[in-house]
């Protein structure tokens, strides 16, 4: 300090006058001005940075303290605002996260007047905590206590000095929404306006109260001098604010606050969704009949010829198969086999299974999947269908994932909509499996059940035992396997019949959302409609639509 002031003095006297400063030395006006600047520079005086008046309660900067590397957050114990009477002293605690020893800089910014801090530089304890003493200004005012670590991490505490007295505020929330409110939290923020509060309703306040729904929050020790922002919230999904002035001390004041819902947050959607299929819907019989007709087309020819053609396609030497077929008159032998078995035609069996199985593919919650926000685009989500009845979405002809619109209305009605291609022939083929395995419990698939229904093993023995030369290397078991493979091929063709003209399904759904504490939808209940457009006609399907964060069936499992 002495070295610095000496150089200031030499600047006034001239470089050739190195005389040191002496107590009582008379200085000219220019020296006095420079000394004033020097003092302010060294002591950091000024309205925006008030220096300490004594030793700090939280310790001074130590050589072992971290300069601030790794500090992420500074928070004051009192929240965002404190109230002090003029001239009073108050202890102010704060915490730095993550815990550790950090060098802190403290300043009083704004109209601090003669307010003072016990220290402006201190080091936090190893747990990140520190405490200082604040002496209030002797006149009513408002200012901010700022704590900073380096230039990147800081926090401010609003300080209100008031001598006008204290009062009690009873807050009356006025809420007309339909979200489920369980409790109210009200806060009084002296010296703040609603515009200044902005979106910080969730920040803690020293003057606050939380009560169950149906009671009125009551806040005591509220200063009557400054303008007062009174806020109230339900969770983080409904908020309100009003400004109050003219309060009188030592009385209770009822303040009404209009509360409105925050917009639904759709950016974090993760819902399990269930869609019902209503078999009574007007267009459903026509849709399923068209699908059955399309799926049966590959099976329209006579059983013997259709099956033998498919068997020839499954062998490495189809010419050999065709030669044996002609020489041995396998068509007649196969026809005789079907007649002797007394079985229905392949087409008739498949049609019966399709029609019977469709009843298991309708009803509530038959289509199941998940609805997830994309995180990339506002108003968009992905609808992933996992299962339809007992089949996977692919087996039932639906795509796995579809990009949909996902929006909400102010009344908490949510909407989703999108388009997907659908293969109805796969849907009826998947339906047939339920009836097929019911008739033939040992079968796992429809072709397995068909092989039992027409007895491929008996057919193999019948064909391979004819008098004509057999196919080289293919005995009766091999011929029976050709029969089973042919049925698998025919059934694949039946299931994929709609690939020639896939239907476009325009899906829309709407429902009333259930809302979480942070205004995120945790479910909805409503209806959905699928407008179906194909080359032949335009019809619609639909049913109920439900979604929740619970896994499907979790309620039943819990019971």
NUTI-757155 format. One record per atom (N, C-alpha, C): x, y, z. Coordinates in steps of 0.001 Angstrom, whole numbers, plus 500000, padded with zeros to 6 digits. Atoms other than C-alpha are relative to their C-alpha. Layout:
# NUTI-757155
XYZ...
END
This chain:
# NUTI-757155
500843498800500000500000500000500000500881501254500000499112498844499911502762502446501034500770500163498707499260499941501267504727501549497883499139500611498903500907499501501043501689502250495692499756501505500156500276498585499772500925505633497312501241500846499754498766499263500266504565506646497089500152500297498529499897499781501441504489506208493346498977501004499509500976498969500355501302508273493146500549501372500333499432498723499573503057511040495092501098500437499045498927499652500921506079510889492773499447500470498667500603499569501266503751511224489782499593501453500065500397498598499854502584514561491195501214500896500078498810499172499790506006515886492263500937499999498807499060500104501117507803514682489157500965498871500248499127501170499881510143511809488423501298500314500721498732499660499371513109513714489757499892500285501471500184499728498574511620514086493284499571498730500698500340501303499415511810510686494914499708500051501479500223499906498556511035512054498396498814499167500417501110500850499538508892509595500356498899500826500640501106499339499321505490510460501786500276500029501492499792499876498558505582511687505344498697500399500649501210499613499293502865511965507916499921501512500128500200498581499877501385515452507870500470500793498833499509499272501163502931516350504503498829500646499277501078499263500684500830518975502821500029499679498528500113500349501419499635517821499395499100500983499306500831499127500810498190519935496626498713499336499569501305500555500449494747519494495084500171498816499083499831501109500942496079517256492312500370498728500743499629501171499224497704514927494836498807499457500777501171500437499226494553514854496938499049499204499135500911500715500902492506513797493941500530498621499678499438501294500331494911511052492999499990499060501189500058500850498810495086509821496569498595499451500210501391500470499860491274509608496643499742498848499052500178501067500984491288507514493447500741498750500437499207501152499584494061505318494799499350499255501145500650500633498861492218504681498049498796499184499556501189500723500481489036503749496201500395498758499248499566501154500779490983501438493930500433498869500897499484501034499125492758499617496734498914499435500897501020500449499050489790499473499103498738499542499327501186500418500763487245498740496337498757500696500505501170499271499536484912501516497482499082500274498831500969499701501061481824502591495540498673499375500326501353500459499713478057502092495557499762498575499598500280501340500484478250498788493686500818498936500689499143501004499368480811497072495928500416500518501367499733499483498666480705497783499667500981499089500707498956500805499356483841496636501578499589499602501397500281500498498658483908494818504883500361501035501032499681499122498888483922496639508174500667499240501137499377500774498940485427493805510186500398498640499495499596501353500373486676490240510227498771499166499691501138500807500454484443487691508503499684498864500929500438501127499198482389485098510241500251498691499307499831501254500716483052482547507508501434499701499681498589500251500284486839482791507384500463500846498846499427499243501101489184484634505075500598499061498989499485500832501082490633483402501827501278499325500429498839500760499577493133480678502560500798499509498827499118500424501089496089479427500570499570498660499448500373501329500473494596475918500355498656499952499323501343499997500563491229477002498982500036499895498491500118500082501456490166476123495471499542501333499468500399498696500544489839479215493261498590499996499451501369500041500496486400478038492160499775498974498925500141501019501026487087475268489691499033498920500472500951501049499659484190472815489694498752500489500687501209499477499367481670475084491443498880500107498968501127500013500925478256474650489828498837500867500464501179499296499495475753476364492117500303500638501345499973499314498710475609478931494909498554500265500395501369499747499536472431479116496982500030500566501414500130499403498673471460481266499974498967499220500812500931500737499140469766479565502933498646500685500073501249499239499832467148482337503096499129499991498762500794500000501222465954481751499542500380501150499099499738498920500945465611484792497318499873501391500609500219498679499393464626487654499718500092499904501519500040499895498542465300488668503315499542501409500377500477498728499467463743491442505386500757500311501289499264499579498806465781493390507977499533501392500401500313498660499507464921496352510149501220500898499861498869499081500159467088499472509691501005499862501139498933500060499024470453499168511455500200498657500671499896501304499344469878495545512489501099499165499348499019500934500528472428492769512063499340498646499763500582501313500318471708489413510510501085499092499445499096501013500534473625486228509838499403499437498711500451500501501297473397485039506221500842498778499639499298501225500357474271481450505328499841499685498523500079500423501397475003480032501909500737498680499822499399501292500299476118476801500265500442499975498539499496500197501358478201475937497198499938498518499674500048501383500466477620472770495207500915499842498788499895501073499008479330470412494871500807500441501202499276499588498788480743470566498420501500500099499767498561499791500098484288471811498788500365501367500524499513498699499554486424474760499840500190500897498787499952499083501138485931477695497452500244501424500491499818498585499714487068481328497431498788500769499487501210499238500321483991483554497507500281501495500023499979498534499997483657487256496643498588500471500277501319499515499596480762489132498292499923501508499792500195498567500234479401492533497244498555500354500269501342499450499864476379494704497956499750500881498791500281499294501249474875495932494692498672500730500076501220499198499971472291498676494278500092501068501065500056498916499000471175501260496875500255499445501400499668500583498708472992499685499800500155501053501088499803498899499046473526503121501486501155499635500947498909500284499062475504502454504686499979498560500509499965501422499641474886498721504837501425499476499855498631500519500019478004496629505415500004498504500232499768501422499805479310493079505355501172499789500949498890500301499099481566491458507907501274499691499220498848500253500865483866490465505030499520499927498563500350500104501412483953490564501268500718498844499323499280501148500536486302487629500740500067498923501066499930501082499039485975484293502441500124498678499266499870501346500546486513480597501916498978499103500668500996500911499430483773478026502343500682498869500740499509501189499319484206475078504638500013498833499011499895501143500902484847471640503180498646499498499519501330500432500437481093470984503027499331501034499092500528498988500907480656474072500829499227501112500678500792498993499286478981476169503546500859501171500455499343498805499465479828479695504671498934500882500629500941499112499327478264482364506846500659501358500187499503498641499821478650486149506992498983500782500814500899499090499273477180489004509033499696501192499114500462498854500786475141491676507273499414501026500959500556498887499224474536495045508947499127500823499068500957499312500859471438496697507510500288501493499954499926498539500103471366500265506254499095500631501050500791499321498966469980502786508705498752500653499448501184499439500655467357503925506177499339498912499150500666500988500853464702501931504268500569500027498582499462500115501366466077500689500952499911498549499559499929501362500546466471497647498737501299499875499217498778500250500761469647496133497339500203498494499912499728501428500183471215492791496458501343499643500600498756500588499530473845490722498209500419498960498961499534500882501073475900489011495497501190499182500478498885500910499713478143485982496036500466499414498674499487500498501273480432484921493206501285499223500212498751500763500058483191482434492440500536500176498599499484499709501331485327483618489585498992500826499216500915499229500850483332484998486660498851499173499474501004500869500608481111482015485922498899499551500941500988500506499051479230481114489125499652501094501007500418498939499079477179483582491162498546499795500401501390499994499542473927484096493073499745501317500711500362498749499343472040487091494462498865499771500985501029500010498977469930487584497562499452501424500127500592498669499864467486490496497615499855500332501483500065499531498614467700492518500852499049501193500056500976498920499831464758494682501920500153500571501409499902499299498715465302497236504697498711500810500172501290499333499824461949498388506081499781500333501463500337499568498635460873500366509128498512500247500137501438499694500003457191500544508203499186499008500798500727500960499197456256497547510299499684498735499216500312501302500582455034494031509625498517499727500080501412500357500011451686492500508829499865498528499635500303501388500367450014489163508061499141499995498745500744500109501267448767488176504617499398498604499913500721501251500229446145485495504119499682499922498506500105500100501454446211484283500510498809499111499624501182500739500445442981483176498802500152499648498519499836500383501404443698481202495597498642499921499290501210500056500820441058481626492885500305499121498783499626500972501036441314478509490712498744499361499420501160500579500681438763477370488127500392498817499120499550501118500822440855474614486526499486498675500525500487501329499622440183470891486712501118499062500443498918500855499524443602469607487731499854499743501498500165500401498606443774467814491063501006500734500879499155499234499078445128470227493682499959499332501364499930500605498666446340468674496933500465500994501054499551498993499054448028471689498532500350501287499273499623498680500521448727475402498049501277500459500680498812499348499453452076477128498499499965501462499592500046498557500268451940480924498814501278500647500502498782499281499624454870483333498996499776501495499869499986498541500090455293487043499651501418500427499671498670499594500465458192488697497840500109501519500052499914498545499825458877492200499183500903500627498945499186499260500952460173494715496687499993499434498600500041500618501330459321492511493697498639500234499350501235499957500769456744492851490959499781498633499373500286501288500644455040489958489176500868499804498766499110500122501162457094490733486089501392499554500428498674500388499516460262490381488153500001498556500484500086501398499574459051487097489603500117499091498788499899500758501241458637485826486042499590498562500186500297501435499911458822482050485985500595499360501250499316500544498820460521481701489384499029499686501138500963500345498965457368480596491217500512498862500877499556501176499264459133477418492255501166500297500936498856499664499150462081479228493886499540500204501440500414499833498599462013479197497700499976501469500409500091498653499455461059482335499612499955499905501517500001499991498544461652483225503250498590500195500542501370499724499576458059484461503508499064499115499190500852500920500742455951481478502472499244499108500968500796500927499205453364478992503701499396498968499060500608501091500757452089475627502480498919499356500847501129500566499271448686474244503454499274499008499100500785500920500822446396471402502319498919500754499215501082499416500798443801472130499645498754500170500875501161499687499172440750473751501211500307500992501102499583499002499023442757475925503614500675501164499288499368498815500575444160479421503013501398500175500588498654499760499477447934479927503283500079501353500705499848498766499233448791482546505935501487500280500194498590499616499939452118484397505783500156501128501016499766498983498995453345486344508794501267500790499742498797499164500047455973489081509223500282500545498600499857499435501344455346490616505817500204501507500127499780498546499902456812494152505428498911500763499256501081499228500605454237496821504653500523501128499116499482498866500758456561499346503031500062499796498504499782500104501444457660498076499615498825499331499288500968500741500789455532496771496789500219498513500247499949501406499615454697493129497425499420499149498879500507500986500953454398490333494879499561498782500797500545501162499307452128487624496294499761498904498964500135501103500945452448484303494482499373498802500691500578501238499492450607481025494897500131498953498896499866501070500982451123477681493218499460498695500569500357501373499666449810474130493221501009499112499290498906500732500620452772471858492671500789500951499114499397499128501004454405473227489548499122500051498760500887500038501160451335472915487348498973501124499953500939498882499994449200475897488411500595501124500836499340498885499335450457479367489391499185501272499843500617498681500089449295482907490035500806501019500764499267498925499344450675486276491098499173501271499965500617498679499972449309489641492164500892500931500805499188498997499303450945492865493364499130500754501004500744499366498909449909494484496643500793501190500510499413498821499360450612497956498020499011500529501046500889499359499038449216500002500874499594499144501169500318500808498826449257497302503510500278500792501272499812499321498714448944498499507097500546499006501007499373500922499043450951497056509991499016499467501024500713500597498867449631494790512719498561499644499664501328500438500394446583493720510735500135498798499071500013501121500929445620490639508720499289500437498726500553499597501291444991491190505021499741498755499153500341501091500908443205488774502671500295500456498580499601499664501366444748488818499195499539498880499070500461500983500986442970487042496325500988499943498835499055500196501098445239485585493663499365499070498969500515500839501082443950484303490316501063498982499593499070501085500311445574480922489606499582499355498684500288500634501289445815479447486127500970498844499762499174501165500303447189476217484731501188500384499133498880499913500930450643476127483255499718499078498811500222500877501163450616474694479722500593498616500243499480501356499884451048470946479544501385499897499369498654500251500522454666469905479065499985498643499278500050501229500793454650467389476235501379499508499589498656500336500461458420467312475765500620498838500761499453501106499220458880464538478323498985498865500107501052501011499996456036462210477358500590498598499896499656501419500071456487458495478019498804499229500557501253500606499576453115456740478105499809498637499358500478501261500553451872453216477672498580500229499500501280499671500614448925453437475306499270498724499606500849501124500364446027451051474705498835500522499168501083499620500900443567451340471812499043498823499847500985501046500186440350449399471603499520499942498553500614500169501317438797448006468410498551499603500207501430500216499797435005448250468373499437499221498811500535500833501085433538445380466339498618500457499557501328499501500362430155447161466354500065501247499141499880498803500824431540450126464452499550499680498585500705500245501254429687450483461165500883499401498909499169500455501104432611449920458820500784498731500264499138501116499655434266447027460689499681498711499224500278501228500757432393444079459046500481500072498550499568499865501388433126445419455583501519499916499890498534500024500013436830445930456414500514498577500163499510501352499745437287442420457787499621499046498863500387500863501102435335440771454969500913500196498795499076499715501103437508442503452382501371499396500284498695500551499640440620441401454285500013498487499854500078501457500121439475437754454446500010499589498530500048500315501433438663437736450725501376500124499362498665499804500568442095439133449870500961498916500457499073500998499469443908436636452119499746498607499426500328501330500514442089433639450618500321499826498525499737500091501439442997434456447008501092498988499647498975500996500346446244432398447028499527498556500183500501501347499735444143429413448146498777499671499157501249500161500753441385429706445518499980498753499126499990501161500890442496426851443199499675498724500787500303501265499337441648423206443923501113499592500931499024500343498964443379421769446956501174499193499474498933500881500462445326419032445184500969500745499108499130499280500925446644421212442371500753501117500676499348498889499305447370424203444602501136499494500882498989500517499081449259422103447128501192499416499239498901500601500759451293420128444541500835501063499295499235498910500616452253423366442723500960500618501020499158499405498953453553424781445988501108499045500419498971500980499647455403421541446763501109499991498960498998499969501058457173421691443392500917501199500149499191498802499820458347425209444198500968499908501154499133500116498835460006423987447361501092498977499858498977501019500194462301421382445851501101500536499098498872499519500799465730421869444317499899499598498541500142500477501394464779419901441185498528499958499634501428499965500296461265421049440283499635499197498754500296500781501208461538419360436856499804498527500356500155501396499570462028415991438555498653499797500679501276500093499295459047416651440788498848499989498991501069499910500993456883417628437804499903498710499188500009501242500767457954414507435903499344498877500772500590501038499163457108412191438777498509500257500198501402499625499787453853414076439393499152499541498810500764500373501184452765413465435797499975498484499808499923501444500234453990409869435524499165499228501022500692500719498931452462408848438843498573500491500221501341499423499849449306410918438435499747500413501449500110499551498611449904412559441808498783500890500248501189499157499799447038415026441209498805499142500398501115500893499673444565412122441243500190499389501377499718500597498694446313410556444229499739500994501129500229498976498967446223413850446167498514500272500169501450499783499917442550414391445308499346498860500776500544501154499283441787410863446517500328500089501491499602499836498587443727411625449724499046500949500724500897499029499356441627414717450498498615499397500181501329500611499919438467412742449761499950498966501111499971501060498993439491409865451969500080500580501413499882499375498681440372412174454856498688500622500444501278499368499666436913413743454657500165501384500571499715498665499452438512417063455475499435501087499097500368498840500789437385420484454379501173500394499106498924499477500827439349422267451718500901500903500826499067499096499312442418424237452745499387501379500124500609498660500008440567427424451808498892500099501044501109499965499048437502426508453875500499499976501440499439500051498641439610425629456926500564501367500384499384498698499710441557428898456671498938501065500234501062499002499844438383430957456264499310499865501354500632500233498700436795429360459330500871500532501126499107499520498944439856430111461445500071501526500021499944498530500055440012433714460233498772500620500652501249499422499485436364434438461027499888499783501502500095500279498571436474432747464421501040500802500789498924499304499285439778434370465359499810501493500093500188498537499972438615437914464585499394500475501314500610499576498730436635437978467835501051500260501069498937499779499019439937437831469735500835501234499674499225498830500425441287440851467832499208501286500159500796498812499732438566443262468946499745500102501499500267499766498592437547444771472264500908501084500554499169498946499396439154447215474707501452499562500144498560500208499759442935447506474930500596498909499130499469501071500837443522445119472024501299500421499311498772499482500605446207447370470481500819500667501096499189499502498892449078448109472845501351500497499491498715499441500410452184450231472551500431501120500922499499498873499215453995453335473778499960501278499168499977498675500607453765457052473032501123500779500670498819499337499442457043458942473468500296501267499231499593498763500659458029462537472778501340499776499321498766500208500758460801462768470211501176500716500619498908499204499459462815465399472078500702500829498947499352499274501093463727466849468689499115501074499417500919499065500636460620468666467507498787500203500890501162499680499186457849470446469409498750499506499295501249500462500588454456468857468876500099498673499286499837501291500661455829465526467647500286498912501040499733501151499144455939462071469228500056498762499117499982501273500714456520458483468198498994499060500646500951501006499554453742455909468456500558498643499592499445501325500266455262452463468760498969498954500406500956501065499727452785449595468455500764498709500248499285501213499618453988446448470222499186498739499742500808501214500109451069444042470112498575500350499593501421499911500361447596443535468625499393498645500339500493501285499520445668440874470468501167499162500490498895500884499629448043437920470810501139500061498990498987499898501053450086438942467755500866501236500207499176498793500017452959441363467328499403500985499003500538498998500921452272444613465484500304499628498556499638500398501362454120443297462419499137498859499506500854501126500378452166440032462411498584500451499677501351499490500230448942442082462518499959501040498891499991499115501155450041444243459582500255501453500297499754498612499636450919447419461492501500500282500019498583499639499876454230449308461347500401500054501463499535499953498619456376449243464450499922501388500599499928498634499473456864453009464854499472500986498967500569498969500866454975455979463432500198501364500650499885498630499501455725459688463815498618500638499975501335499418499885452571461461465044500082501416500540500146498694499362451465464950465980499522499783501429500330500163498580451187465362469761499850501396500604500284498636499572449512468534471034499017499993501167500909499860498859447456469834473970499252501313499905500827498809499910444665472351474493500061500567501415499965499411498650444381474781477426499145499254501024500849500727499052441640472580478933500532498602500303499318501273499749444126469652479135499485498859499133500320501024500991442665467821476161501233499785499129498829500309500825445489466053474344499532499361498695500329500515501328445464465139470665501237499343499402498933500578500823447559462766468599499403499632498652500472500319501336447306462153464909501152499666499081498967500386500946449254460491462160499444498987499013500408500949501037449086458162459176500973498836499961499168501197500099450350454612458789499398499059498958500472501030500909450146451875456185499651498746500797500477501188499286448232448762457252499725498903498988500258501161500849448045445279455749498893499163500647501109500731499369444565443913456621500098498486499858499877501454500168445420440461455218500847499396501121499209500496498876448077440073457928499172499983501286500840499920498808445521441113460516499123498751500109500877501170499931443077438301459596500819498713500077499137501174499881445970435841459210500444499813501446499628500074498584447097436685462755498809499549500837501207500407499279443502436269463925499769498495499879500247501421500242443349432789462396500819499115500936499125500835499177446185431554464594499309499576501298500660500327498736444072431703467775499060498817499843500933501107500231441388429440466324500730498734499584499260501166500486443943427162464646500614499214501146499363500717498884445866426353467833498956499512501002501086500513499161442558425932469646499531498633499480500416501275500598441592423180467203501114498956500052498856500914500002445098421685467154501024500506501027499170499462498914446757422398470544501492499741499826498582500274500179450044420830469456500660500894498978499447499135501045450463423342466638500422501338500588499533498678499589452423426575467057499586501075499002500340499047501058451437428206463751498818499464499205501094500426500872448600428127461242500462498920499025499562501087500885450667426094458699500179498670500733499889501239499222451433423571461466498624499364500187501359500513499808447709423260462182499417499478498688500479500460501304446918422958458453500630498652499642499330501272500300449501420155458105499339498850500750500732501022499263447645418264460835498609499812499426501383500073500490444233419115459383499891499169498728500074500752501261445023417663455938500893498767500034499138501172499797447470415027457305501080499902498930498865500033500925450658415791455384500771498683500110499253501253499846452231412627456836499345498882499199500708501026500778449540410419455294500151500257498513499835499657501409449783412288451992501391499615499518498640500352500384453568411783451934500140498514499758499932501447500172453177408036452408499239499560498763500822500367501164450462407882449750500724500299498697499329499615501240452480409734447091501285499206499801498717500693500159455845408089447767499817498503499819500231501428500156454264404623447745499386499637498666500565500286501324452954404922444131500982499160499179499179500912500802454277402598441420501012500710499144499067499259500847456030405347439440501291500252500760498708499749499333459695406156440116499892501156500993499996498931498992460150408224443295501053501042499652498992498952500189462060411497443357501267499567500704498720500463499454465718410756443915500266500634501358499620499521498669466617411045447588498850500571500806501142499417499263463081411957448745498998498883500298500923501063499604461182409267450688498690500600500497501322499536499573457728409505452252500097501118501049499838498917499016459015411655455156500393501301499308499590498819500771460649413999452657498793500611499293501201499492500692457386414268450686499056500660501007500845499396498965455491414964453914500537501379500399499413498706499674457946417763454713499772501000498872500335499116501121457426419146451186498572500524500122501393499590499778453706419237452006499927501109501055500011498983498932454336421165455242500622501309499524499345498788500513456734423570453514499095500731499014500920499386500953454168424140450771498891500769500729501030499307499227451544425075453378500550501292500605499396498773499472453950427549454946500100501059498909499898499066501119454537429119451543498639500573499629501354499538500337450803429305450781499480500971501059500508499135498929450076430856454173500717501354500011499274498728500121452800433467453744499390500854498893500628499269501101451226434420450415498639500550500415501307499535499533447810434660452081500144501204500938499802498907499038449116436862454921500461501272499315499448498823500675450892439189452483499176500446498799500820499654501167448039439490450006499777501506499887500251498557500037447482443154450982501206500817499577498832499267500473451019444050449959499763500580498606500314499493501343449576444533446473499313501358500083500722498729499850447367447378447755499828500292501490500116499712498562448133448393451370499020501126500264500954498969499606445546450475453167500721501096500778499451498875499237446367453924454552499046500317501141500809499783498810445109454381458100500345501356500607499826498670499398444672457997459258499471499947501434500357500182498594444684457828463053499905501349500699500143498830499124443364460568465353499477499517501343500445500342498654442892460323469115499960501254500845500116498860499086441797462763471797499519499492501348500417500407498669441365462487475532500331501041501050499734499116498863441368464258478883501239499495500733498725500402499416444851464231480361499970500057501521499656499918498579445846463417483916501371500650500075498824499133499995448569465851484955500813499785501271499104500178498864451603465397487198500297501351500657499637498787499266453065467911489654500776500992499150499219499090500843455326469340486934499328500265498658500812499695501189452523469711484344500297499082498822499790501006501038453523466594482402498811499048499992501107500964500016450681464330481199500480498620500430499661501346499532450785460999483035498960498999499533501007500888500554447849459543481136498894500795499351501215499370500527444672460282479232498969498928499710501120500882500298441259458742478594499154500663498930500781499418501080439373459268475360499639498962498953500357500883501109438636457748471955500957500226498835499199499854501204440390457168468652499177499540498800500644500362501255439289456874465043501083499792498962499089500248501096441125455371462118499239500016498686500635499921501314439970456489458702500821499167499032499310500975500827440836453670456312499715500276498525500140499744501431441463454425452654500778498938499239499353500982500862442222451707450100499519500230498583500437499852501380441753451246446381498498499784499861501400500374500162438286449835446946499030500957500675500974499224499253436635452002449597500684500780501118499536499225498853436980454422452493499075499714501167500779500375498829435816453209455891500737500487501237499329499569498779436735453749459525499912498925501063499967500862498830437671451835462629500216500895501201499755499177498823438066452972466201499556499323501267500383500519498698437323452549469863500504500925501086499526499194498887438414453752473276501518500129499923498557499774499943441907455159473866500375500356501430499528499737498643443681455016477225501522499994500010498551499972499850447219455866478244500341500294501455499543499746498632449134455882481516501484499719500069498580500290499787452642455701482914500199498602500546499891501355499492451868452285484377500092499016498841499928501051501003452725449153482454498642499336499888501287500680500156449659447421480970499928498766500884500193501165499147448267444908483418500612500115501369499318499887498702450260446274486390499005500045501150501012499924498938447085446995488354499512498601500370500460501350499730445895443395487976501071499200500724498918500733499372449313442041488913500139500391501458499881499533498617449358444192492043498939499367500884501066500616499228446029442711493112500342498543500324
END
